[in-house]
Amino acid sequence: MSEQFKQALDGITRVRGVRGALMVTDDDGLIIADAVMEGVRGDAVAALAASLSARMAKATVGAGVGEQHFLHLQAENGTLLSMPAPNGVLIVVLAENDVNVGLVRLEMLRAVEAVK
Amino acid sequence: MSRVRAVEPWIEDPLVRFVTEAGARLTLIMTPSGQVLAQHGFTRAVDVMAAAALGAAIVSSTREIATTIGEETFRALNHQGIQHGIFLAEMATPRGPLLALVVYGPESSVGLVQLFYEDLVQELVAACPDEEPTKPVIAADFERDLHNSLAFLFGR
């Protein structure tokens, strides 16, 4: 994993409540770099988040609201966040429900800068 | 209506789940010699025969490449096209090795196919009956088995 990507993901995982952060290819759903807690199936999160993001991208364009910038999916036992980055990369974060989403989003934006 | 047809019934349920979850367009489960045990999505027997023969040949040739670089075998092979991808992998079951050939479109991804392929292997291994008694393979048997399999797979 390149040092630049590692630092970007470390910035995200330092936020309290984050269980894992991944850089994923948005078309293949494969992991480019990851920093996830033990017990988190990174490959599953990557594949499913990329699929979800691709469908949401179609939905936002179809709804006439343009391209998606940030996806926040709140579930019963956790939160999934994703943000498209340049060059076909998707930043994906898995976190607790009480995570500071604003802070995570800020770190995700920094990670987007890292892949530019 | 499911488009999955299986010569061996224990394959059908795991394969239906796999094609539904992974969004596979075409799927073949076959033996390393190219004998088809189940298929999803194919409409013509000739396409199944061609895909099975070519898939088995690819696995066979990549196994030789693996041997030359000191690997026992490759776990999986993915060919990525612009509109479609082909995922080809070998799995070990109590009935011996089987091959899976999966064609997926832009609505799916290699990540999804890999993810649900792992589940498919686990389910097939769990559902697989004990090994069949081996019998000598002669050309006439192979030809007859092939035609019987294709007839069943296409409901003839």
Chai-1 contact restraints between the chains, C-beta under 6 A:
chainA,res_idxA,chainB,res_idxB,connection_type,confidence,min_distance_angstrom,max_distance_angstrom,comment,restraint_id
A,D28,B,S109,contact,1.0,0.0,6.0,A-B,restraint_1
A,D28,B,V110,contact,1.0,0.0,6.0,A-B,restraint_2
A,D28,B,G111,contact,1.0,0.0,6.0,A-B,restraint_3
A,G29,B,S109,contact,1.0,0.0,6.0,A-B,restraint_4
A,G29,B,G111,contact,1.0,0.0,6.0,A-B,restraint_5
A,G29,B,L112,contact,1.0,0.0,6.0,A-B,restraint_6
A,L30,B,G111,contact,1.0,0.0,6.0,A-B,restraint_7
A,A44,B,L115,contact,1.0,0.0,6.0,A-B,restraint_8
A,A46,B,G111,contact,1.0,0.0,6.0,A-B,restraint_9
A,A47,B,G111,contact,1.0,0.0,6.0,A-B,restraint_10
A,A47,B,L112,contact,1.0,0.0,6.0,A-B,restraint_11
A,A47,B,L115,contact,1.0,0.0,6.0,A-B,restraint_12
A,S51,B,L112,contact,1.0,0.0,6.0,A-B,restraint_13
